[in-house]
């Protein structure tokens, strides 16, 4: 029996170094075996085949979707894409369970290192090309629901490289227990421009990112726009209640003299622009669509207001209700010291967006 287990481990060295997409890759001094070059199947090989099976359907659905016009959020309702992912994650859970059972039966720490137990991740990180230069990532939608905990945390290998000299490089992490791979019901999407994050969506809320503002003479800050308020998804759009608002948050990005080692130690102050009118109880719908010709991502409310991103620039380029100083290189962040003192030495001070008033009539148009 022990010889059989050792043989399984040796097979795992060949099979599990292969990306789940089944393609042989070679980078630098490391090489990956192609699926067709792997040794004879081990006891978990049938589960690995089940993991690979949904990928062809998944990639075909993504290719068809990427070439067709649609709103960004429609992927959350596209079962042609989501169902193969669900099958993939169920098969991945079965493969992980099989590998963990093998891990539990082998006493040798060195042999256990060779057993690859893949993480709950989507193929290619859940990344697809929506248009040239614009990517959509829904990799964060893959989650792990813990179903059992270990008495003590243990280290499991999640990737194994075979080096050119015949050795192995194992990449592991500590885990508290075993779990099932699932697709998050809340949805989490990211829009990226050539790898730069420009917007995210989660649980019905959009955030626009990658706006850089001035902070004093030698520092900068990142500005995030959050669309907040009671909300619900409505066929590819987001419907906000009368408490809707645009929340603006500035956070420092460049180290300041005398600053603490982590930015989390700073107090961040948000500024909110009211969009809804509590006295009317009306709702606003926000839709996000693409203009591939102009390379624009359009955030549009059904009352006519909009914010437009250019994904080639990776930045907000226009809005018909926000002044340019809110989103362009002219934007500025101010330091507000604690206890109202006139000056401070960057010690837990607060960072506040320096916002000029909205143009005349802009607030009324927002609340219309």
N, C-alpha and C positions, 0 to 999 in steps of 0.2 A: 504493500500500500504506500509506504514511504517513497519507494522508487517511482511509483506512479505520480505522486504529488510533486516530486522534484521535476519529473518530466513535464508536468503541467506548467510549472514555473518557467522552465526553459522555453516552452512554447509561448508563454505570455511575453517573454522578452521580444520575440519576433512579432507577435500579433498586435500587442498593445502599444508598441511604439508608432503604430500607424494612426494618423489622424482619422477620426470617425468618418470623414468623407471618403476614405479609401484611396487617396492619392499619394503616391510616393513623392517625397520632397527631399531636397538636398540643399543645405545651407552651410557654407564654411566647412568646419571640421566635423560637423554632425551629419548623419545620414539616417533616413527613415526607410524602413522596409516597405515595399509596395504590398498591398493585400494579396496579390497573386503570387508573391514570392515567400509568403509566410509558410512555416512548417505545418505539419498535420494538425487538424482541428483539436482543441482541447475541450474540456467539459463545458466551458463558457462560450465556445465559438458560435453555437447556435443563437445565443443572445446577441452576440456582436453582429451577426447577419441580420437579425431583426432590427437592430439599431440602424443599419445602413439602408434597409429597405425603404423607409419613408422619405429618404433624402431626395431621390429622383423626382418624386411628386412635389415635394416642397420647393426644390429649385425651379421646376417647371412653372409652378404657380407664381413664384416671385418674378420670373422672367416675363410672364404674361402681364402681371400687374404693373411692373415697372414701365412697360411700354404703353400703358393706357392712362388717360387723364382721370384724375379722381382727387377728392380731398384727402389730406394727410391722414385724418382719423379713420377713414373708411377701412383701413387695414384691421382695425379692432373688430370689425364686423365681417371680415372676409374669411369664411370658413374654408375656402379653397387653400388658403395659406395656413390658417390656424389648426385645422384638423390634422394635417401631416405633422405639424409640430407637436401636437398632443400625443400622437402615436409615437413619435420619436422619443419624447420624454418618458412615456410609459415603458418603451423598450430599453431606454437607458437605465431606468430604475431597476428593471429585471437583470440587466448586465451587471450593475453595481452590486446587487444582492448576491449574485452568483460569485463575483470576485471576492466579496467580503466573506462568504461562506468558505471559500478556498483559503483566504487569509486566516480565518479562525482555526482551520485544521492544520496549518503549518506552524510548527513551533519556532523555526529558525528565523531570527530577526533579519538576517541577510537575505533569505529567500522571500520574506514578506515584502522587502523593499522592491522586489522585482514585480510585484503584483500591482498592476495599474488599476485604480478605482477612479474612473473619470468623474469630473465635477458636473453639477447640474448646469450645463451651458448649452446654448444653441449653436448649431454649426455656423462657422464664420462669424461668431459673435452676434448673430441675428442682424447682420448688416446687409442692406440692399442699396443699390443705386437708383434713386428716384429720377435723376437727371444728371448730365455731365457736371461733375463738381459738387453734387448734393447727395448726401447719403442719409438714409433712415436706419436707425438702430432700434430694435426692440429686444435686444439681448437681455436687458434687465427684467424682462417679463418672465424669464425662467427662474423659478424659485425652488428651494428645497424645504419641504415640510418634514420636520424631525418626527420620526415615528417611534424611536427607541433611543435611550441614552446609554452610554458605556459607564462602567463604574469609575474609570479614569480615562482622561483624554488620550487618544493614541494618534500616532503619525501615519498617515496613509499616502501612498504615492499617487499623484494625479497625472503625471507625465513622465515618460522615460525616453531618453535619447541614447542611441547607439553611436559611439564615437568611431572615428576612422581607425583607431588602434585596437578596436575590439572591446573596449570598455563600455561602461554605461554611466549616464548621468541621470539620477533620479530626482524628481522635484516633488516634494511632499508638503503636507500641511497638517496641522493638528485638528482633529475633529472630535466633537463631544458625543456624537452618536450617529445613527443611520437615519436616512430620510428618503422621502419619495420626491422625484422631480416632477414639478407641475408648472402650469402656465398661470401666472398671476391674474386673478380676475379683475384687478383694478386697472391694468394697462399701464405701461410705461414706455414712452417713445422718446427718442432723441433725434434731433436734426443736426447734421454736421456738415460743415463746409470745408472740404479738403482736410478732414480730420479735426477741425476746430468746432467745438460745441457752440451752436448758436441758439438753440431752443430745446426745451424739454416739455413733456406732457405726462402727468401722472394724476390718477384719481380725479379727472375732470378739470385739472388746473394746468394752464400753460405758463411757462416762464420763458422770457426772452433774455438771452445771456450775451456775453462777449461785447458789451459796451464798456469802453475804457474812458475814465474821467481823470482830471487832474486832482491831485491832493497835495497842496502846497507847491513848493518850487522843485522838489526833488523826488516826489513820490507820485504814485497813481493808485487808482481804485477801480474795481470791477463794479458795474452797475447791472442789476437784475430787475426786470419788470415782471411782476406777478399779477395775473388776473385773478382776483379773489372775490369771495362771496358765496352764498348758497348757490349750488349749481347742479346740473344734471346733463347727461349726454343725450342728445336728440339727433339721431340719424346723421352721424358724421360731424356734428357741431356740438358746442357746449352752450347750454342755456343758463344764464345767470339771473338771480333774483334781484329784488329792489335794493339789496345791500351790496351790490357789485361795486368794486373799486379797483383801481390800478395802484398796486403797492410798489414803491420804488425803494430798493435796498442797495446801499453802497458798502463795499467791504474792501479794505486795503489789500494791495497785491505786491507792493514793493517795500522791502524792509526799510524801516526808519531808524535813525540813530537812537539807541537806547530802547529799542522795541523788545518785547518779550519774544521767546522763540516760536510761539504759536499764535496765529492770528485769532484763534478762538478766545483769547484772553481779552480782546477788545470788546467794548460795548457798541453794538451796532443799532442805529436808530432808523426806523423806517418812516417814510412819508407816504401818505395815501391820498390819491385823487379820487374823489367820489364820482362814480359813474351812474349809479342808480339813484332814484329818488324814493325814499321810504314812504312819502305821502301818496304816491301813485300806485305802488305795488306792482309796477310793470316788470316785465322780463326782457332781457337782451340776449340775443343769440350771437355767439362768436364762432365763425367758421375760418378754417385755415386752408388755403388752396395755393396752388403753384402756378407760376407763369414761366414756363421753360424758355420762352423766347427772350424775355427780359431778365431772366435769372432771378426772379423775385419770389419770395414767400410772403403771401398777403394774409394778415390777420384782420378780418373784417367783421364788424358788428352790423346787425341788421338795421341800425339807425343811420348807417352811412359812414361812420368813423372807421379809420383804419390805421394800422402800423405796418410798414413795409420793410422787409429785410432783403438785401442783395446778397445771395449766397456766394457770389464770386468775391465780394469784399468781406463777407462774413460779418456784416454790420447792419444796423438799422439805417435806412437812407431817407425815409420820409414818413410823415404822419400828418393827417389833416386836422389834428386837434392838439398835438404836442409841439411846443416850440423846439427848434433844432438844438437849443442848448440843453435839452433833456437827454438827447441821445447821440449827438455828434461829438467831435473832438473838442468842442467848446464846453462840454459839460464839466462840472466841478463838484468836488466834495469838500466839505468844511469839517474841521476838527472842533468839537464842542467839549470843553474840559468839564471834569466833574465839579460839582458843588458851585458852579457858576463862576469859577475863577477865570481871570483874564488870560492866563497862559498856562500850559502844562507841558511836561516832558515826555509825551507819548506813553503815559502810564495809565492804561485802561481808560483812555479817553473814548469819546463817542464820535462816530463818523456819520455825518448827516448830509444827504443830498442837498446841494445849493440850487434851489428851484425858483425860477422867476414865475410870477403869476401866469395862469393860462391867458391866452388872447381873449379880448372882449367877445362874449357870446359863446366861447368854447364850452364852458360848464353847462350852459343852458342847452347847447346842442347835444352834449353827452347825455343829459337827463331827458331829452325829448322822447 
